[in-house]
Amino acid sequence: MTFIPARYSHLTFGVIQSGLTSGVSAAVASVPFWQEQSFLVHWLSAWSISWLIMLPIVIMAAPVIRAFVHRMTREY
């Protein structure tokens, strides 16, 4: 198995997280196409477009969100 160097863990997380999130949201948006037997085609199209949009947003937003959450929380 090929491993990705740890220094790329934030990018790896962003790719996986954005792919999963955009895949789920594209599936929800594609449900009306189930009856027309075109769900898969519509879902693949919607998912690829939304992933291309979400990937850079997630990669740029993750450090900001992580810092914000770190400020909001504390260990007891």
N, C-alpha and C positions, 0 to 999 in steps of 0.2 A: 504494500500500500504506500502510495506517495503522500508525504506529509507536507503541509504548507508551513514555512517558517513562522514562528510565534510573532515576529514583528508585523506580520500581515493579519493578525487575528481580528483587528477592528474592521478591516476591509472584508475579510471572510464572513464575519458576523453580518455586515451590511448587505452583502450579496445574498446570503441565506435569508435574512429577515425580510428584505425587500421583495425577494422572490416569493416567499410564503405569503406575505401580506397582500401583494398585488394579485397573486394567484387566487386567494380566497375571495377577495373583493371582485375580481373579474368573474369568478364562478357565480357569486350571488347576483351580479348584474346580468349574467347570461341565462339565468333560470327561465325567463320568458321564452327563450328559444328552444327549450326542451321539447315542447309540443311539435315544433316545426322540424325536428330531427336535425337541427343545425347547431346544437349546443356546443359541441366540441370545436367546430370551426370558429364560431363566434368567441368562445372562451379563449382559444389560442391567440386570436387576433387582439382581443381586449387585454389579455395578460401580457403579451409581448410589448404592447404600447405602454401599458401602465408600469411595467417593470423598468423599461428604459427611462421613464420619467421619475420613478421612485428611487432608483438606485443612487443617483447622485444626491438626492435630498436626504436619504437615510444616512449616507456616509458623511455628509456635512452636518446633519442635525444630531447624530448620535453623541459626539463629544459634548455638545452644548446641553443636551438633555441629561447626560450622565453627570455633568457638573452641577446642574440645577437640582437633580435628585440628591446628589451628595450634600448640597447645602440644606436641603429640606429634611434630611434624615440624620439620625445619630444612633450610635450603639449604646445600649444600656448596660 
